[in-house]
């Protein structure tokens, strides 16, 4: 996935009200930009951080959207809208080996209890494959972790994937790590014990757990390689 326009460098002043951030563009202008991330962004929203912005499409109220933040020597993607697209592109290109050889892929298909599956993969002679995609960018020690805040919705998705397996389908939880400085993945059970319990139930029931990290530059983001799951 390539960014549609060159990104603009800025300095973060503060992030607030979940979807807003004040930034310094370095040319005397201090403006408010859109923060496309409803999570806690633990470790990624420190004032004075170097961040990168994408120009907003015409008609948007705010002129820029926040895309990347530099953490030490690495860029981290914070836009939660991208993992579904990244996953769809990587699957279509055959880059995610366990999900190859499907004939069709549909997005946002209704399933479960008032939910929509991120990707439904289908092929003749095979059961449908339900793929739920989660954005990951938390890193506290050496590896990536999920979630960065309590997510009842995330636990619900795991239970719904479990129901798909019990109904004779294939179900996959795909964690997309929007950073390239992690060597493994684990659950942040101390942040959300209920999600960790739902993860264990789902995996025991046959839900497949996959995790892939991304290669991130100021030009774009693409899925890179799989990470081992510690839990």
C-alpha positions in Angstrom: 0.0 0.0 0.0 1.4 3.3 -1.1 0.4 6.6 0.4 -1.5 8.6 -2.2 0.5 11.8 -1.4 3.9 12.6 0.1 3.7 12.7 3.9 4.4 15.9 5.8 6.7 15.9 8.8 5.4 17.5 12.1 6.1 17.6 15.8 3.4 16.3 18.1 2.2 18.7 20.7 -0.7 16.7 22.2 -3.3 14.1 21.3 -6.7 14.5 22.9 -10.4 13.5 22.6 -9.2 10.3 20.9 -9.4 11.6 17.3 -7.6 15.0 17.6 -4.0 16.0 17.8 -2.3 19.4 17.9 0.9 19.5 15.9 3.7 21.9 15.0 4.5 21.9 11.2 7.9 23.5 11.8 7.1 26.6 9.7 5.5 28.6 12.4 2.1 26.9 12.1 0.4 25.0 14.9 -2.7 23.1 13.7 -5.2 20.5 14.7 -5.1 17.2 12.7 -7.2 14.0 12.6 -5.9 11.1 14.7 -7.4 7.9 13.0 -7.0 5.7 16.0 -9.5 5.2 18.8 -7.2 3.2 21.1 -5.0 4.2 23.9 -1.9 4.5 21.6 0.2 3.5 24.7 3.8 4.6 24.1 3.0 6.3 20.8 1.6 9.7 21.7 4.4 11.3 23.7 4.6 15.1 23.1 7.6 16.2 21.0 7.5 13.0 19.0 8.3 13.2 15.3 5.2 12.3 13.3 4.1 12.2 9.7 0.9 13.4 8.2 -1.1 12.7 5.1 -3.0 15.5 3.3 -6.7 15.1 3.8 -9.0 14.7 0.8 -10.9 17.8 -0.4 -13.9 18.6 1.8 -12.5 17.3 5.0 -12.7 19.6 8.0 -9.1 19.0 9.2 -6.3 19.5 6.7 -4.2 16.4 7.6 -4.4 13.0 9.1 -1.8 11.4 11.3 -0.2 8.3 9.7 3.2 7.5 11.4 5.2 8.2 14.5 8.9 7.7 15.0 9.9 5.5 18.0 13.6 5.5 18.4 14.9 4.5 14.9 11.6 3.0 13.6 8.4 4.3 12.1 5.2 3.0 13.5 1.8 3.1 11.7 -1.1 4.4 13.9 -3.9 4.5 11.3 -6.3 1.7 12.2 -8.0 1.9 8.9 -5.1 0.3 7.0 -4.7 -3.3 8.4 -7.8 -4.6 6.6 -6.5 -3.2 3.3 -3.0 -4.4 4.0 -4.3 -7.9 4.8 -6.5 -8.0 1.7 -3.6 -6.9 -0.6 -1.2 -9.4 1.0 -3.6 -12.3 0.7 -4.4 -11.5 -2.9 -0.7 -11.4 -3.7 -0.1 -14.8 -2.0 2.2 -13.3 0.7 0.3 -14.9 3.6 1.0 -18.6 3.0 -1.7 -20.1 5.2 -4.3 -18.1 3.3 -3.3 -18.9 -0.3 -5.3 -20.5 -3.0 -8.7 -19.0 -2.3 -10.7 -18.0 -5.4 -12.5 -15.0 -4.0 -12.4 -12.6 -1.1 -15.2 -10.4 0.2 -15.0 -7.7 2.8 -17.5 -6.7 5.5 -19.8 -9.7 5.2 -22.4 -10.0 7.9 -22.0 -12.9 10.4 -22.4 -13.7 14.0 -24.4 -11.3 16.2 -24.7 -8.0 14.4 -21.0 -8.2 13.2 -19.3 -8.1 9.9 -16.3 -10.3 9.1 -13.3 -8.4 7.8 -12.5 -10.9 5.0 -14.5 -13.9 3.9 -12.3 -16.2 1.7 -14.0 -18.8 -0.5 -12.9 -21.6 -2.9 -14.8 -24.5 -4.4 -14.4 -27.7 -2.5 -13.3 -25.9 0.7 -15.2 -24.5 3.7 -15.5 -20.7 3.9 -12.6 -19.1 5.7 -13.6 -16.2 8.1 -10.7 -13.8 8.7 -10.8 -11.2 11.4 -8.0 -8.6 11.3 -6.7 -6.7 14.3 -4.3 -3.7 14.3 -1.3 -4.1 16.5 1.2 -1.4 17.5 1.8 -1.8 21.2 5.4 -2.7 22.2 6.5 -2.5 25.8 9.6 -4.8 25.8 10.9 -6.8 22.8 7.7 -8.0 21.2 4.4 -6.8 19.9 1.4 -7.0 22.1 -2.4 -6.8 21.8 -4.6 -5.2 23.0 -3.4 -1.8 24.2 -6.7 -1.2 26.1 -9.8 -3.2 27.1 -11.7 -4.4 24.1 -15.0 -6.2 24.7 -15.6 -6.0 21.0 -12.4 -7.9 20.4 -13.4 -10.7 22.8 -16.8 -10.9 21.1 -15.1 -11.4 17.7 -13.1 -14.3 19.1 -16.2 -15.9 20.4 -17.9 -15.4 17.0 -15.0 -17.0 15.2 -15.2 -19.9 17.6 -18.9 -20.3 16.6 -17.8 -20.4 12.9 -15.4 -23.2 13.6 -18.1 -25.2 15.4 -20.4 -24.7 12.4 -17.8 -26.4 10.2 -16.1 -23.4 8.7 -12.5 -22.2 8.9 -11.8 -19.2 11.1 -8.6 -17.1 11.4 -7.6 -14.3 13.7 -4.9 -12.2 11.8 -2.9 -9.7 13.8 -1.2 -7.1 11.7 1.7 -5.4 13.5 2.2 -1.9 12.1 5.8 -1.7 13.0 9.0 -3.5 12.0 10.9 -3.6 15.2 9.3 -6.7 16.8 10.4 -10.3 16.7 7.4 -12.0 18.3 3.8 -11.4 19.5 2.1 -12.0 22.8 -1.2 -11.0 24.4 -1.2 -8.1 26.9 -3.2 -10.2 29.4 -2.5 -7.7 32.2 -4.3 -5.0 30.2 -7.3 -7.1 29.2 -7.6 -10.5 31.0 -11.0 -11.1 29.4 -9.6 -10.9 25.9 -6.7 -13.2 26.8 -9.3 -15.8 28.1 -11.3 -15.4 24.9 -8.1 -16.0 22.9 -7.4 -19.2 24.8 -11.0 -20.4 24.3 -10.9 -19.7 20.6 -7.5 -21.3 19.9 -8.6 -24.4 21.8 -11.7 -24.6 19.7 -9.7 -24.5 16.4 -9.5 -20.8 15.5 -6.2 -20.3 13.8 -4.0 -17.5 15.1 -1.6 -15.7 12.7 0.6 -12.6 13.2 2.5 -10.6 10.5 4.6 -7.6 11.0 4.9 -4.7 8.5 7.6 -2.9 6.6 7.0 0.8 7.0 8.5 3.7 5.2 7.3 7.3 4.4 6.2 6.0 1.0 3.9 3.2 2.2 3.2 0.2 4.3 3.2 -3.5 3.4 3.0 -6.8 5.2 6.5 -8.2 5.6 6.8 -11.5 7.5 5.2 -13.7 10.1 5.9 -13.4 13.8 5.7 -16.3 16.3 2.9 -16.1 18.8 4.2 -16.5 22.3 0.8 -17.4 23.8 
